[in-house]
Amino acid sequence: MENMNLLEVHDLKVHFPVRQGLFGGVRGYVKAVDGVSLSIGAGETVGLVGESGCGKTTLGRAVIRLIEPSAGSVRFEGEEITRFSGAELRSRRRHFQMIFQDPYGSLNPRMTVGDIIGEALDIHRLAPEPEARRKRIEELLSQVGLDPAHFSRYPHEFSGGQRQRIGIARAIAVQPKLIVCDEPVSALDVSVQAQVINLLQDLQTQLKVAYLFVAHDLAVVEHISTRILVMYLGRIVEHGPSTELIADPRHPYTQALISAVPEVDPASKRQRIFLGGDVPSPIHPPSGCPFHPRCPVAESRCRREVPQLREIKPGCFAACHLAR
Ligand code: SF4
């Protein structure tokens, strides 16, 4: 148990059927997640990056069973959670929570802040006495930097950043061991983003909670994550410790993402790599390496052979024929 990861995902797939008309047969599958393996240690933050449409949100939801995986294994504290259902699954749900991208749409506008946070406590019967419940909600509000006196206010009375703090309070209310943060700052003003990230980091220190931090922006995950996974068209194309991956990316896709991050050092010689087009449709993925239509260094074999993830240097993996 000592060295076991909190979360171990192996060869996870989420394939959505594509039907011919309303009642027609299945004519194909959208392979939103196609054979992903990853692990997260207790109290660790792992960043998951990629352009929109690459499958990262689906993956984030599938590891906590908000979306049903089509195949693969998800072990949480050693237990295979894909085989749980009903009460068994509900009892585990307390340990993994989610913070959503949209702080406007993810809070019920007809519920007070106290009830939004209290609902999570009620589901898991964590504060059945009204007095203890109220005290705990007030404690959570101040823990996320909100005024406990705002207990009876409604979501529309708060700014975007404050609403995201309410979402964070709801997630930590049940003392989870893992939180999937799905683009938690991308809908917020840049000035507010850093405050919310700092709050998440402070909470991690206090609560020892692990994060799977999903973002399209490498600059955001760089500072919060110990390791980064780069996803493209349903697969992990590169992963490694954050500092090494940012300083020395080996996959052309990661290199392009990093080249787009604005640099603080004016003396830096980093060249911007522009990628043509969008992420291709996962219904008809390209042959061979799925990145080859956009890859600036693709060779003929890239169109035929699918590159597998290989260890390029200790702890750093890339799925590219040319990565060294
Ligand atoms: Fe580019 Fe080929 Fe590497 Fe794919 S395998 S990333 S197409 S060089």
Residues whose N, C-alpha, C, O or C-beta is under 5 A from the ligand:
A	BS01	SF4	P252 C289 F291 H292 C295 V297 A298 E299 C302 P307 A319 C320 H321 L322
